[in-house]
Amino acid sequence: MVRIVAAGSLGVAALAVVAAEPAGAATSTVRLYKVVYDPSGSDTHANSQLNREYVVLKNGGKKTVKLTGWTVRDTKKHVYTFGTFSLKPGKYVYIHTGHGTNTSANVYQNKGWYVWNNTADKVSLRTAAGTSAGTCSWKHTKSGYKVC
């Protein structure tokens, strides 16, 4: 946006350039990074195996981002909502399917069975305001994971 302003009573024109982003144009630096949807081994109810299924988010920015109220969901509407949580610049957070104690690098959905479908699925990341912060989808490959 460019504005021309009159400077003083002498009628001298000054040119000021104002850079402004349109409303809602700000994007998050937090992105889906990886999904391990089919960890090796048998699908069992064992918590250790459930926690080998996870989604990874990365903060690629230079500022800490508050993820409180953000959600991660699949196509079947399984939803994980972050409680009070902040992700520091350059850091990752692993969202595990099973049970555990949340830390600055690992959070847990507390599910008793797998969330991410092995054949095909999609992870959707949304901000606390409900704005999409990205998606990551896959069709089964031998790797059992998808780098987003």
N, C-alpha and C positions, 0 to 999 in steps of 0.2 A: 504494500500500500504506500503511496507517495502523497505527501501533503505539502502544499506551498503555504508558507506563513509570512505575514508582513512583520518585519522587524523594526520596531521603533517608529517614530513619527516621520522619519526621513523617507519612508516608502521603499526601503531596501528590501528586496525579496530574498528570503533564505529558503533553501531546499532541505527538507528533512526527509529521510527515508526511514520508514517504520516497518520492520519486519514483524508480521504477526501470523501465527498459525490459525487456520480456521478452527472454530469450536469443534472439539472432539477429535482433532487431528493427532493429538498426542498418542503415541504408541508405547506399549510397555517394552522394557528390555528383557523381561522374563519370557522365555520361550520353552516349548516342549523340546526336549533334547533326545530322549530315547525311551523306547517301551520294550520291556522284556515280557512278552505275552505268552511264551511257551518255554519256561525254563526246562533244562534237561532233567530227566528222571520221570518217575511216574507221578501222575496227578493224585495226590493223597490229601487227607485232611491235616496232615502234619504241619504245624505252624512254620517250621523251618522251611518247608517246601513252598508254602503259600507266600512267604516273604521273599522268595526268589523271583516272584512275579512282581514287577514294579514299573513305575513311570518315573522318568528323571526330568526335572525342570532345571534350567540354567539362567542365571542373571548375567547377561552379557553387557550390562551397563556399568556406569561408574558410581551409581548411588544405590543404597539399600532400598529394597522395595518391600512394602508391607503386603503380605499375601493374605492377611486376615479376611475371611469371607470369600476368597477365591474358590472356584470349584474345578474339579476334574471329573469328567463323566464319560461313559461309553454310550453305545447306541441303544442299549437296553435300559438306560436311565439309572445305572448304578452311579451314585454321586458321592464324591469325597469333597467335603468342605473344610478348608483350612480354618483352624482356630487361630488364636493369637500367634502370628508367625511373621518373621521378616527374613528376607534372603539377601545376604550381603553381596556386593559386587564381585563378579567372577566366580561365585559359588554355585553349587548344585544342591538340590534336595531330591531325595529318593522317596517316592510315595509307594510304600509296600502294601500288599494286599492283606496280609495277616495282622497279628497282634504284636505289639511292642511298646516301648517307651519312646515317645517323641524326643528328638534332639534337634540341633541346628542343621543337621544334614539328613536325617531320616524321620519320616512320619509314617503312621500306620492307619490303614483303613478299618482295621479290626473286623475283617470279614472271615467267615469260616469256610469259604469256598472261593474259587478263582473268579475274577472279574472280567479279564480280557480274553475274548474268544480267540482260539488258535487259528481258526479258518479265515476269519476276516473280522475286523472291528475298526472303530475310530475313537480316538481320544480327543475330547474337546476341552480346552482350557478357557475359563471365563473369569473376568475380574469380579470383584465384589459388586460392582454396578451392573453386572450381566453382559458386559462387552466382551466379544470374542477376542482372545489373545492367541488364538491359533488352534489348529487341528493336526492330527497325524493319523493316517489310516494305513491299513495293510491287508494283504491277502497272504495266507500262510506260505512261508518259505521254509527251507530246511534250517535256517539260522535260528528261528524262534524269537527274534527281536527285530526292531525297526529303529534305525537312526532317523530322527525326524528332520 
